Structure formats: structure tokens, C-alpha cells
Amino acid sequence: MTGELSPIDRAKFVAAKRAAEMVQDGMRVGLGTGSTAAWLVRCLGEMVRDEGLRIKGVPTSTRTAELAREVGIEVVSLDQAGWLDITIDGADEFDGELNLIKGGGGALLQEKIVATASDQMVVIADAGKEVEKLGAFPLPVEVIPFGWQTTRSLIEETLVALDVLGRSAALRMSGGAPYVTDEGNHILDLHLQRIGNARQLALVLNQVPGVVENGLFIDICDRVVIGFGDGRVEVRDINEGTIEHDQVDVAEKDNLFTDLAD
């Protein structure tokens, strides 16, 4: 299996496998959405199957819920869980203060709710997701369908007074039609190029009528697990100020991951 993985997939896998080691028996675990988070769900499923790990998983999207059930993880709602011990999720970008852009997979609203209802949030990512300043990745903003064009115009007008380089907002499409989130909303992707003040932008965007939530995760992430193509991982803890390095072996027995696509 090792030979079949590209360096980027190997990086995602080793980050997910290292993060899975943070999950203990009996925990209530938030399960993220996206290609990297899917590796994590598979890793936890292997632990449930082979090691008897008992956890309750709270998924952040319907597709994560389907995958979790497929690999044998008990799935419960956030209301059933009440509060979570840990949430593990991917990110589209993260900076040195572990602020994030999320929502490339379209699940930013549930992801933010679940992450903030957790004792700790751990992000798993390949090294290419780290940036000096957020904004190269388009910032997703979830908006209600009613009057979405007006909402887009209001957002673009608001951006004029903010510290960003780009100000265009594009409706996300899927198969020739507007993308629809699990909550029945649309997503506007803001092409900002560089965000000078992410905290300010996050607060201002949520004041625009029609905006449900934005993909800036500020002061939410506690740790990031960064994977590299050669199997190395780096774990940064923003609260403790620590950095750990480790090596994760990718063994042939890990063939339950070979059918996992982005």
C-alpha cells in the first residue's frame, strides 16, 4: 500500500494516524469532513475493529456519518453526546497562531459548532496547508438561498473597508447547480488572496444579513498534527507552546485505506 500512496496522501495518512492515537477509550469524538478527516475516520475504524476501541463519534456531515458507520464507529448526534472530549478535523489553511480557513468540503457550519463544543480541537494537515497569512485559499461563507445575490453584494461592499487584497465572491457550484449544504444553504467563496486581520473579518462577515457562518476558525484549534510525505509528523500545541516530532510507519497491512479517494 505504501507504494500506491502519493506523497501528499501519505502525509495526510500519517497525520491522521498520529492524531488517532490521541483518542482514548470511552471518548466522545467530533469527526471532521474532507479528504484528510476521512483518513482519520478510517484509522479510528481500524482501532475499533482491531483493538476494541469504544467511542461515540459525532460527524460534521452526512458523508462523514456514512463513512463512520461503514467502518464500525458508533455515530451519535451532538445533542445526544452533549459535550465532546476531542474533535479532529482537517483544514484548508492554518497560520502560526493555529487560526484556520475551513469549509472547502462545504461543512463549515457543522464543523464550527462541533469544534467549539469540544474540550480540544486537533487539526490534521499536510505541510502544504501552513501559510504565513490566511487568504490564498478562497474563504467559504455559508449564506441562506433567499436573496443570496444581495448578500454577495453586501459582502463585497463590506470588504472594501477591510484589510484584504481581493474582494470578489463567487457562488459555489456543483454539477451545474448551486452547491447545497447539509442545512440547505449556499456557499460563497471569497477570493481575498491575503487576509490582514482575520479576527476582524470573521466578526464583520457574520453581521451581514443572510450570512449564516464563515470559514474562519479563530482561537478554536488547540493542536495541529502536520504530516510529511516521508512519514514524519510534527505536533504543535498552541496552549503548551510545545512542538513534538515523530515518525509514523505506513505498513502494508493498512490496506483498508486503499479505496479511499479525495
Secondary structure, DSSP 8 states (H G I E B T S, - for coil): -GGGS-HHHHHHHHHHHHHHTT--TT-EEEE--SHHHHHHHHHHHHHHHHH----EEEESSHHHHHHHHHTT-EE--HHHH-SBSEEEE--SEE-TT--EE--TTS-HHHHHHHHHTBS-EEEEEEGGGB-SSTTSS-EEEEE-STTHHHHHHHHHHHHTTSSBS--EEEE-EETTEE---TTS-EEEEEE-S-BS-HHHHHHHHTTSTTEEEESEE-S---EEEEE-TTSEEEEEETTTTEEEEEE----TT-GGGTT---
